[in-house]
């Protein structure tokens, strides 16, 4: 019986390595994971959203600072609290490079939503775009994003480009 388990494990490991080397299969698996995160965002399901993020994942903000997991959750809930509804959200893979059980993935996100102003009543149409460089790894649970670098994007409010004020020096 022990030998049977070793054979099954060997076949599983071989299957993982074979599919990990196939860029089309990797892209399909990562696209599925991204779609789960997009759906969780659209429906504001924080548990489903966080389930897509491995415990060891690291998010870097545009300034290069690390955003801890608990802060990621708090930031997402804060952001969702002023969203009346999502009109459209799309994340697409621009490119990916697979190296064994790891992949570097460049993505583009576009998110259009109705957001409340500070008065809590008035709604604005807000469209954000954001590019990311992501480090994905194959795990026993499938492909997961472990590191995200935000590369920049735009914010449009009611069709007008938003330029936030620069912080005081």
C-alpha positions in Angstrom: 0.0 0.0 0.0 2.8 2.4 0.8 4.4 1.8 -2.6 1.0 2.7 -4.2 1.0 6.0 -2.4 4.6 6.7 -3.6 3.6 6.0 -7.2 0.5 8.2 -6.9 2.6 11.0 -5.4 5.2 10.7 -8.1 2.5 10.9 -10.8 1.0 14.0 -9.1 4.4 15.7 -8.9 5.1 14.9 -12.6 1.7 16.2 -13.6 2.3 19.4 -11.7 5.7 20.0 -13.3 4.3 19.2 -16.8 1.4 21.6 -16.5 3.5 24.2 -14.8 5.9 24.3 -17.8 3.0 24.8 -20.3 2.5 28.6 -20.5 -1.1 28.2 -22.0 -2.1 26.0 -19.1 -0.5 28.3 -16.6 -2.3 31.3 -18.1 -5.6 29.5 -18.0 -5.2 28.6 -14.4 -4.1 32.1 -13.4 -7.0 33.6 -15.4 -9.4 31.4 -13.4 -7.9 32.7 -10.1 -8.0 36.3 -11.2 -11.7 35.8 -12.2 -12.5 34.5 -8.7 -10.9 37.7 -7.2 -12.8 39.9 -9.7 -16.1 38.2 -8.8 -15.4 38.6 -5.1 -14.7 42.3 -5.6 -17.9 42.8 -7.7 -20.0 41.1 -5.1 -18.0 42.6 -2.1 -17.4 39.1 -0.7 -14.4 39.8 1.6 -13.9 36.2 2.6 -13.9 35.0 -1.0 -11.6 37.9 -1.8 -9.1 37.1 1.0 -9.3 33.3 0.2 -7.6 34.1 -3.1 -4.6 35.7 -1.3 -2.2 33.2 0.3 -1.1 33.8 3.9 2.5 34.5 2.7 1.5 37.0 0.0 3.1 40.4 -0.1 1.5 43.5 -1.6 3.7 46.5 -2.4 2.2 49.9 -2.9 3.4 52.4 -5.6 6.0 53.8 -3.2 7.5 50.3 -2.6 6.1 49.9 0.9 4.8 46.5 2.1 1.0 46.3 2.8 0.5 43.6 5.5 -2.4 41.1 5.0 -4.5 42.6 7.8 -4.1 46.0 6.3 -5.0 44.6 2.9 -8.3 43.3 4.3 -9.0 46.6 6.1 -8.1 48.7 3.0 -10.4 46.6 0.8 -13.3 46.9 3.3 -12.7 50.6 3.6 -12.7 51.0 -0.2 -15.8 48.9 -0.7 -17.8 50.8 2.0 -18.1 53.8 -0.3 -18.9 51.9 -3.4 -22.6 51.9 -4.2 -22.2 49.4 -7.0 -19.7 48.1 -9.6 -20.6 48.9 -13.1 -17.8 47.0 -14.8 -14.5 45.4 -13.7 -11.9 43.7 -15.8 -8.5 42.3 -15.1 -6.5 41.0 -18.1 -3.1 39.3 -18.4 -0.9 41.5 -20.6 2.0 39.0 -20.5 3.5 36.2 -18.4 6.7 34.4 -18.2 6.7 30.9 -16.7 9.7 29.4 -15.0 8.9 26.0 -13.6 6.4 26.4 -10.8 6.7 30.2 -10.8 5.4 32.9 -13.2 5.8 36.6 -13.5 2.5 38.1 -14.7 1.8 41.6 -15.9 -1.8 42.6 -15.6 -4.1 45.6 -16.4 -7.1 46.4 -14.4 -10.1 48.6 -15.2 -12.8 49.2 -12.6 -15.8 51.4 -13.2 -18.1 52.0 -10.2 -20.5 54.3 -8.5 -19.0 55.8 -5.4 -20.3 58.0 -2.7 -18.9 61.4 -2.1 -18.0 62.5 1.5 -21.6 63.6 2.0 -22.7 60.0 1.8 -25.4 60.8 -0.7 -24.0 62.1 -4.0 -22.7 59.5 -6.4 -19.9 59.8 -8.8 -18.8 57.5 -11.6 -15.2 56.5 -10.9 -13.0 54.6 -13.3 -9.6 53.5 -12.2 -6.9 51.7 -14.2 -3.9 50.0 -12.6 -1.1 47.9 -13.9 0.6 45.3 -11.8 3.6 43.1 -11.8 2.7 39.9 -10.0 4.8 36.9 -8.8 2.7 33.7 -9.0 3.6 30.2 -7.7 2.0 26.8 -8.1 0.8 25.5 -4.8 -1.1 22.4 -3.8 -4.2 24.6 -4.0 -3.3 25.7 -7.6 -1.7 28.9 -8.9 -1.6 31.8 -6.3 -0.3 35.3 -6.4 2.3 35.9 -3.7 3.6 39.3 -4.6 2.1 42.3 -6.3 3.7 45.5 -7.3 1.4 48.3 -8.4 3.0 50.0 -11.4 0.6 53.0 -11.7 -2.6 53.9 -13.3 -5.2 56.6 -13.6 -8.4 57.7 -11.8 -11.2 59.4 -13.7 -14.1 61.0 -11.8 -17.2 61.7 -13.9 -15.0 61.6 -17.0 -12.3 64.0 -15.6 -8.8 62.9 -14.8 -8.2 63.1 -11.1 -4.8 64.4 -9.9 -4.5 64.0 -6.2 -2.7 66.8 -4.4 1.0 66.2 -3.6 1.7 65.6 0.0 3.4 68.4 1.9 7.2 68.2 2.2 
